[in-house]
Amino acid sequence: MVFSWPHQACGASQSVLAAKGGGNIMKTLLVVGQLPSLAQAIEAALDATRYRVVHRTDLAEAAPLLSHGLAEVCVVDADVAEVQGLWQIEKLRQQFPRVAVIVYCSQQPWAFEEEAYLNGVSHVLVKPVRARLLNAVLERVLEENVSAAPRAVSTPPPPRPQPTTPPTPPPAPDTVQVRAWQLLRDFSAVLTHSLCAEALMRQFLQFLRENLSINRAAVFLRAPPAMFGQTMAAAEREALRSAGAVGLPGGLLDHFQLSLASGTGGFIARTGRILRKESPEAQQDPEVLKEMEVLGVQVAVPVMDRDSLIGVAVFDGHLTGEALSNDELELIYHLLGELGLTIRNIWLHEQLAANHSIVSEILQQLNSACVVVARDLTVLQANKKARTLFQRTSGSRSSDFEFSDLPQMLGSKVFLALKTGSGVAPFRYHPPERPGAVYSVSLTPFYKEDQSQPSAVLLLVDDLTESEQVQRLERENERLRLLREISARLSHEIGNALVPISIHQQLLGEKYDQPEFRGSLDQALSDGVRRIIRLVAQMKLMARERPEQGESIPLEALLNEAGQQAQQHCGTRTRKIHFEPLAKPVFVQGDRSALRDALSEVLINALQANPQNPEVWIRTRLESAGTEGPWVNIEVRDNGSGFSPEALAKLNEPFFTTRTTGLGLGLTVCRRVIEGHRGRLEVPVETDSPGGCVRIKLPLMTN
């Protein structure tokens, strides 16, 4: 006999040497990327006689080539998205760990490069494709692959066949052991019904009949625990209904049930042991005898779940008429105990499935888009809103919601939450494909008890587009209403200021020579100009922005200027302003003219509270507010009638006034200026003190 083993070994070694040297063997490069531009650039940079370039759009299309070893190097275009690129690399290395991987990207952030090398990438290159660099990298990668490949080893020729002796016949099988294995095989058929109690019991009773030749049998079980939101009456909790039977007509069991309160079920519930028909206990209970006569059975066995009674099984004798022995009944009792645990687990599973169905239905009905993403980026749950929102956006036609259906920005947030385990504060997202749309997004990681990394992340997305539009329209309507009211009030107030001037202008030609007329004209012009100047000042204060820094202002000088301005506005009549300064000078910081005008508005209102004999008191005192620093409290009190409860309730409303003249913007303007300087304006409710009181608190300069 001639063997050809040496010749074949030489051929194998020659192929390995050819692979090492490169020779004329063409290498295949598989480029994975959504666009063919990278594959075209690589093909242009390489020698067409040495390299063949194949392009595939995703890993699913590239899997057949990689699984059959038809590509030496895999080039991944990671330019789509950083998160998707890393996920694609990780999945590629898990499925095909022996394939050399080169990654191309437009930018090379250190975090991405580090994660890529940790996932087993050979090289990370930056676009555009450089021919010399790519050829050098490929030569190095291919040399590493050849050095790591197993060497061909010559196989020695097979030994010559030796004469053999006849095989020894196997030993005869053990009949008892074979029977035990057959019983185990038959009993394993019961496990196929481990999610349905009725089918499980029917299969078990059929197993008993085939192996113990039982004539007839039936199992009665309690009702399962009430599902979520259901209630169960006491009579229903005590009833035992048929869950399976053999040898008994189905019509009988449909109208027959046992009870845990009396009869056979009651005795089993009280004692927890097996009951035979011929026992003294059964003979003394007519209801037990009647139930066993109707069913045609001889013995009742409890069905336990190790903790409580969940049912009763009743059995007749053998098909030959003999009664079941005690050993057979004990075996049946222990088998039913194991099945009782299974039934309890079935009920727990049904409860869990019902709760899961309710939660899924709740998620489906939510107006928020809910997506649950597992650690391997598989989508565990996605409700209707999420499918409508994101699958419509991504254009996916698949019925299953996938991680790639999420927008790139949201997908990267979910990926980072899964990697880092830290939640993300709620933020707003403006999708580029829907101009004007606004989403509120929140991420919540889920942890298992024994894991430090999150097992899943819940993504909640609320579409705020309509509510934002409604709020925008409400703000515009409010601005328009305010503008109409300002226009109406201004025109009315300016008109009232011009009425005396207009009347004097009409009489100017006739009565100018009269001294009384000239005095009245002077007073009318002065009052009208003063009222219009105050309107202009109020409008300027309303339009003024909060000062950035401001200047250092002595408080005593500021209050004196505000008092003089208020007296000038109110005319030359006797008006008294009493000022009690502090023992030492203090300073506030801000816009001097704005603060002076705001304090002047408060003093003007105080002087106008008592037109006959106006008198105003200004008191100042220092306060310490803990960590907020020192404050100065300015109290302005008048001798008028004070604020009524109706006026106190409307003080914060613009254009509210108790007089027939003015816009009602005095306190509104003052409050805006004071709060712009980080202060507070308060109108205390005082029933024991006459007159009105306004308190202003301003922060003092600490240095």
C-alpha positions, 0 to 999 in steps of 0.5 A: 500500500502506497501513502501520499502524506509527505506530498500533501504536507509539502503542499501545505507548507508551500501555501503557508510560505506563499502567504508569508511572502505575499506572492501573487495571492490577492487579499480581500478588504471588507469596508463596512459603511453606509456610503461607498465613498470610503471604499472607493477611496481605499480602492484607488489608494491600493494596488488592484493586483494585490488587494480586492475591496468589497463594500457592505452597508452594515454588519448584517450584510458583511456577516456572511463574508466574515463568518466564512473567512473570505476577508482578511481585514475589515475596515469600519467607517465610524463617521456616522455617529460616535455611539453607533460606531463604537457599538458597531465595533463592539458587536463586530469584535464579539462575533468575529474576534479573529478578524483584523479591524481598521477604523476610519473617522473624520476626527480622532477624539481621545475618548473614541480612540481609547474605546476603540483600542480597548475593543480590539481595533488594530489601528484608528486612522483619520480621513482622508485616505493616505495611500502610503500610510494605508499600505504600510498599515495593511502590510503590518496587519497582514504580517501579524495575521500570518505569524499568528496563524497555525503552522501546517504540520506534516501528518504521519501515515496512519498505522497498519490495521491490526487483526482484531478480536470479536467485540464483547457483547454489552451486558444485559440492561438492568430491568429496574433501572430501565423502568426508572428511566422510562418513568422519568421520561413519561413524567417529564411530559408533565413539564411541557404544561408548566404554564397552565395548571389545568393542562398540568393536572390532566397530564399528571393524572394521565401519567398516574393512570398509565403507570398505576392503572387507576380507574378514575381520578380528579383534582379540585383546586382553589381559585387563583389569587385575585388579579390587580384591581379584582376582588373575590368573595368569601364563598369563592375563596372557599370553593374547590373547582375541578382542574382535571380528571380521568375516567369521569364525565365532563358534564358532572364536573362542570356542575360539581365542586368541593368546599374548604368549609365542609365535606371532603374539602373541609376535612382535608383543610382541618387535618391535612392528611389522606382520607379513605372512604371506609375510615371512621371519619368519613363514615361519620360525615354524611356529606363526605360519603355523598361527595365520594358516592357521586364521584365514585372514588375511594380516597382523597389526598391533599394537594399542598404547596409546602405552606398551605392547602391549594386543592384536593385530589380524589382517586378510585382503586385500580382498574382491577378493582383493588384499592390503592396501597398506602405506599402508592398513596404516599408516593402520590401525596409527595408527587402532588406536593411538587406539583403544588409548588408548580401550580403556585408558581403558575399563579405567580407567573399569571399575576406577573403577566397580568401586572406586566400587561397592565403596565404595558397598557398604561405605557401605551396610553401615555402621551409621553414617548417611553423607550426602555433600552437594555445594556446591549442596546436592545429595545425592551419596551417602546409605546405607541407614542415612541413608535409614532414619534421616532419611527416616523422621523427615522423612516424605518419600516420595521415593526420592531422598534430598534435603537437605531430608530432613536435620533443620534443625539438622544441615542448618544445620551442613552449610550452614555447613561448605560456606560457611566451609570449616571442619570441625565438632568431633564433637558429640551431637545429640538429635532432638526427634521422638525423645525419649531418642535420642542421635546422635554427629555429625561433619562432614568437608569435602572439598577439590579440589586447585585449590579453596579452598572445599570441594566436598562435606561428609561427614556421619557420624551414629552412633545411640548410643541403644542403647549409651547405654541399655546403659551407663546400665544397667551404671552402675545395676547397678554402683551397686546392686552397690556399694550391696549391698556397702556395706550388707553390709560396714557391717552386718557391721562394725557388728555386730562392733562391737556384739557385745562391747557386747551381751555386756556388756549381758547380763551387766550385772545379774549382774557390775556390782559386779565391778571387772574387769567394769566395766573390761571394759565400759568397754573394750568401749564405747570400742572399739565407739564408736571403730570406729563413729565411724571408719565414719561418718567414712569414709562422710562422706569418700566422700560429700564433693564436691571443694572449690571453693577451701578455706582455707590450711593449714599442713602441719606443723599438719595432720600433727600433727592427723592423728597425734593423731587416729590415736593416739586411734583406736588406743587408749592403747597405746604407739604412736610417730609420728616426724615430720621437719618441713621447715626452713621452714613451707609451706602447702597449700590445701583442706578442712582436716577432709577432709585431716586425716581422709584423712591420719589414715586412712593413719596408722591403717593404718600403726599397725595394720601391726604391732600388737605394737610399732607405729612410724611415720615421716613425712618431708616434702620439696619438689619442683619439677614444672616448669610445674605449680608446687611440690609437697610429698611426704609419705612415711609408712613403718611397721615392718610386713610391707609390701604383698604383690604380691597386695595391691599389685594390689588396693589400688585396689579398694574394700573390699579389706582384709588384716585381719579387721576394717574395711571396707577403705576407708581408702586408697580414701577417702584417694585420693579426698580427695587427688585431689580436692585435685589431688594424688596417692597412690602405693604404691611397690614396694620390695623392699629396704626393710622395712615398707610405704610410702605417698607423698602429693603435694599442690600447695603454695600459691605465694603 
